[in-house]
Amino acid sequence: MDHIFGPAREADIDLLHGRLKLRHLVVVVAVADQGSVLRAADRLRLAQPAVTRCLRELEQILGVQLFVRGPRGVTPTPSGEAFLEHARAALAELRRAGERVSGLARGAMGTVRVGTLLAGSSVLLPQAIAGLKRTHPGVTVAVHEATFDTHAPRLLAGELDLIVGRLNPITRLGGLRQIKLCNEPMRLVVRRGHPALAQDAPALAGLLAYPWILPLQQTALRREVEQVFADEGLEPPTDLVECTSILTVRALLRQTDMIAVLPEPIVAADRDLAPLAVPLDRIRRPVGVTLPQGRALAPPATLLLDLLRERAAALAGS
């Protein structure tokens, strides 16, 4: 923790065990989330002076300034950002502890927070969630869609319980483990009636005449799609939309002559879409679950993980 307090504060760290209170963590996170002491007080249903006093106590304990006050509210200092990372993780751990205890006592009541990626989110995850809700209606499932690079820090911080989607390299992050569930082939997809469907084996070069929908730049799938073009000696599409939202991609495909790269199960489940006869065998990464290393899952998340495994096995055998 030296990166927060500095070597000169090492002798004072023991004081935290007696002086740092849970209310300090709750207040500092609320102030950061609301961007204002007044709004934080309203959110916590406390008087503004009480929030201000609690914040000052915390800054005195740590010996650093946590926020910069401005005319439009407050902004965390670098020290504040560092402490907030740990405060959020500590509160997340306490939340999970409460959910785990209550889940064991009441039959897995609580919330499971899932980060979802493009692959695995269209068929596998909805089926698993539906199965969970049938057997445990008291469990709430919160699904957050984003890229893996966005989800991974939130998973490490305890804001997510697991990530479902294509398995990405995790060596540079550390603290994560992955479970393979199945393979999801990728296909080039267009609307039914698209002019390119009239060709038995359309050439990739000819498809550049149409607009494309590609994943965001920072995704592994985007890099793999661009490598497919490079292997053919082609530049990637320049007339494109960058998007990883299934709903948006489907709507654009149905209404335009755009071409997208989507998991095969999405195409099979949508009568308005059709695959192009262009092989993408090189893009075939396994779909699975990414979990925090060494952190036990709360009962609702364990139930969902079991159902994901069950549904993946069923889909593989169908």
Secondary structure, DSSP 4 states (H G I P E B T S, - for coil): -HHHH-GGGGGGGGGHHHH--HHHHHHHHHHHHHTSHHHHHHHHT--HHHHHHHHHHHHHHHTS--EEEETTEEEE-HHHHHHHHHHHHHHHHHHHHHHHHHHHHHTS-EEEEEEE-STTTTTHHHHHHHHHHHH-TTEEEEEEE--HHHHHHHHHTTS-SEEEEEPPP-TTT-SEEEEEEEE--EEEEEETT-GGGGSSS--HHHHTTS-EEE--TTSHHHHHHHHHHHHTT-PPPSSEEE---HHHHHHHHHHSS-EEEEEHHHHHT-TTEEE-S---TT--PEEEEEEETT-PPPHHHHHHHHHHHHHHHHHHH-
